[in-house]
Amino acid sequence: MLQEVDIEVIRALCDPFPEDHGFVLRLRQNQKALFLSHWKDHFEWLFAASIFPKGSTILDWGCGTGHSDVLLAAHGYKVVGADIDELGITIANYVRSLQSPTIQSLVSFHLEAPKLDYSAAWSSHVLEHVPKAEWRDFFSKIYEAGASSVLLSVPLGRAYFDPDHKNFWDSEIALSEDLGHHGKVEVNWVRCDKSNEVLRAMLTLRAENSGL
């Protein structure tokens, strides 16, 4: 059984960070999203689990607070979460620390992704925050970490709006064209999940992404 967080511990972890930090704002404005129970039936990690074979080693690029990765580990996946946000990784490691030794052995969180032979990468609700001029570097780093394919998920149109969103796509075609033009990737497929207001894409990363 997964162990739930203590919100007061998360509050203490947030204390050293500025009040306008994204996860500090989440604590104040959307506290339920910091509980594992909020994510236990979430469509994003459930979709990832339907795509990746059980037992796969997955790199979660932009893992945030890691709740979904803990749930994937509980379902038999080995997951390495990476994020540049120090508070996100701090919270993720707290969530991990509450779980059984078996789950802890299957999931880890890092500010810099360790180089491994990953089955695939997964990046959920991250690319919309990345300026297109930085996409080459975005995909290069995933490739260099050891993943040659990546499952992307982004909002459909202005769903899940955040003032930090840099990019918006209102169709599969729009996302596919942007990825083909800027991402230096091979687009295997793009699908629209209208019920959850997301677009998803499976990509193969080319060697030139890393400058090779």
GUZA-561659 format. One line per 5 residues: number of its first residue (from 0); their letters; for each residue y, z, x of C-alpha. Coordinates in nm, 2 decimals. Example, Ala and Ser with C-alpha at 12.3 -4.5 7.8 and 13.67 -1.06 7.14 Angstrom:
<atoms>
0	AS	-0.45,0.78,1.23  -0.11,0.71,1.37
</atoms>
This chain:
<atoms>
0	MLQEV	0.00,0.00,0.00  0.35,-0.09,0.13  0.59,0.20,0.19  0.93,0.18,0.03  1.25,0.23,0.22
5	DIEVI	1.48,0.53,0.20  1.82,0.40,0.11  1.99,0.69,0.28  1.83,0.59,0.61  1.96,0.24,0.56
10	RALCD	2.30,0.38,0.48  2.30,0.57,0.81  2.19,0.25,1.00  2.49,0.07,0.85  2.74,0.34,0.94
15	PFPED	2.83,0.20,1.29  2.90,-0.15,1.15  3.22,-0.28,1.00  3.27,-0.25,0.62  3.29,-0.63,0.58
20	HGFVL	2.95,-0.69,0.76  2.72,-0.88,0.53  2.44,-0.62,0.51  2.70,-0.34,0.47  2.84,-0.53,0.17
25	RLRQN	2.48,-0.57,0.04  2.44,-0.19,0.06  2.75,-0.15,-0.16  2.72,-0.45,-0.39  2.36,-0.54,-0.42
30	QKALF	2.16,-0.23,-0.31  1.84,-0.33,-0.49  1.80,-0.62,-0.24  1.74,-0.36,0.04  1.42,-0.24,-0.13
35	LSHWK	1.08,-0.40,-0.07  1.01,-0.38,-0.44  1.29,-0.63,-0.50  1.11,-0.89,-0.28  0.75,-0.83,-0.38
40	DHFEW	0.73,-1.13,-0.61  1.01,-1.33,-0.47  0.97,-1.71,-0.50  1.06,-1.79,-0.14  0.79,-1.60,0.05
45	LFAAS	0.54,-1.69,-0.22  0.62,-2.05,-0.17  0.58,-2.02,0.21  0.25,-1.85,0.15  0.14,-2.15,-0.06
50	IFPKG	0.23,-2.39,0.22  0.10,-2.21,0.53  -0.27,-2.13,0.58  -0.35,-1.76,0.58  -0.37,-1.63,0.93
55	STILD	-0.09,-1.87,1.05  0.16,-1.74,1.31  0.50,-1.81,1.15  0.84,-1.79,1.32  1.10,-1.68,1.06
60	WGCGT	1.43,-1.82,1.19  1.71,-1.62,1.04  1.49,-1.34,0.91  1.77,-1.11,0.80  1.64,-0.77,0.70
65	GHSDV	1.27,-0.89,0.72  1.15,-0.78,0.38  0.98,-1.11,0.31  0.81,-1.10,0.65  0.66,-0.76,0.59
70	LLAAH	0.52,-0.89,0.26  0.38,-1.20,0.44  0.21,-0.97,0.70  0.06,-0.77,0.42  -0.10,-1.09,0.29
75	GYKVV	-0.26,-1.18,0.63  0.01,-1.37,0.81  0.13,-1.30,1.16  0.51,-1.32,1.14  0.78,-1.31,1.41
80	GADID	1.12,-1.27,1.27  1.43,-1.37,1.47  1.80,-1.32,1.38  2.12,-1.29,1.58  2.24,-1.02,1.34
85	ELGIT	2.19,-0.68,1.51  2.21,-0.48,1.19  1.96,-0.71,1.01  1.71,-0.67,1.29  1.77,-0.29,1.30
90	IANYV	1.70,-0.27,0.92  1.40,-0.50,0.96  1.25,-0.28,1.23  1.30,0.03,1.01  1.12,-0.14,0.72
95	RSLQS	0.84,-0.24,0.96  0.81,0.11,1.10  0.72,0.25,0.75  0.41,0.03,0.72  0.05,0.08,0.82
100	PTIQS	-0.05,0.01,1.18  -0.23,-0.31,1.06  0.09,-0.45,0.91  0.29,-0.34,1.21  0.06,-0.53,1.44
105	LVSFH	0.12,-0.85,1.23  0.50,-0.85,1.22  0.77,-0.81,1.47  1.15,-0.86,1.48  1.38,-0.98,1.76
110	LEAPK	1.73,-1.07,1.83  1.59,-1.35,2.04  1.26,-1.52,1.94  0.98,-1.48,2.19  0.83,-1.81,2.31
115	LDYSA	0.49,-1.85,2.15  0.26,-2.12,2.01  0.37,-2.09,1.65  0.18,-2.26,1.36  0.52,-2.34,1.21
120	AWSSH	0.87,-2.20,1.16  1.03,-2.10,0.83  1.40,-2.08,0.77  1.50,-1.97,0.42  1.87,-1.97,0.31
125	VLEHV	2.01,-2.01,0.66  2.10,-2.38,0.72  2.38,-2.36,0.45  2.56,-2.12,0.68  2.54,-2.34,0.99
130	PKAEW	2.81,-2.60,1.06  2.67,-2.95,1.09  2.81,-2.98,1.44  2.57,-2.69,1.54  2.25,-2.84,1.38
135	RDFFS	2.12,-2.99,1.70  2.14,-2.65,1.87  1.99,-2.48,1.56  1.68,-2.71,1.57  1.66,-2.71,1.95
140	KIYEA	1.62,-2.33,1.96  1.34,-2.34,1.70  1.16,-2.61,1.90  1.21,-2.43,2.23  1.07,-2.10,2.09
145	GASSV	0.74,-2.29,2.03  0.75,-2.43,1.67  0.71,-2.80,1.62  0.76,-2.80,1.24  0.98,-2.60,1.01
150	LLSVP	0.99,-2.53,0.64  1.35,-2.51,0.52  1.49,-2.37,0.19  1.85,-2.40,0.09  2.04,-2.34,-0.24
155	LGRAY	2.07,-2.63,-0.48  2.44,-2.71,-0.52  2.64,-2.39,-0.54  2.36,-2.16,-0.64  2.36,-1.82,-0.47
160	FDPDH	2.71,-1.89,-0.36  2.84,-1.71,-0.06  3.19,-1.76,0.09  3.02,-1.82,0.43  2.83,-2.13,0.30
165	KNFWD	2.93,-2.43,0.50  2.71,-2.69,0.34  2.61,-2.78,-0.02  2.35,-3.03,-0.15  2.31,-3.13,-0.51
170	SEIAL	2.00,-3.34,-0.47  1.69,-3.41,-0.25  1.85,-3.73,-0.14  2.17,-3.56,-0.02  1.97,-3.30,0.19
175	SEDLG	1.73,-3.57,0.33  2.02,-3.79,0.44  2.20,-3.50,0.61  1.89,-3.39,0.79  1.81,-3.74,0.90
180	HHGKV	2.17,-3.80,1.03  2.25,-3.47,1.19  1.93,-3.28,1.24  1.74,-3.50,1.48  1.43,-3.43,1.29
185	EVNWV	1.16,-3.62,1.10  1.18,-3.54,0.73  0.83,-3.51,0.59  0.93,-3.43,0.24  1.21,-3.28,0.04
190	RCDKS	1.15,-3.12,-0.30  1.38,-2.97,-0.57  1.28,-2.64,-0.73  1.51,-2.65,-1.03  1.38,-2.33,-1.19
195	NEVLR	1.48,-2.13,-0.88  1.78,-2.35,-0.79  1.66,-2.44,-0.44  1.59,-2.74,-0.23  1.31,-2.73,0.03
200	AMLTL	1.21,-2.96,0.31  0.93,-2.98,0.56  1.04,-3.11,0.89  0.88,-3.22,1.22  1.09,-3.13,1.52
205	RAENS	1.12,-3.41,1.78  1.11,-3.34,2.15  1.46,-3.47,2.20  1.59,-3.17,2.00  1.54,-2.96,2.31
210	GL	1.71,-3.21,2.53  1.38,-3.32,2.68
</atoms>
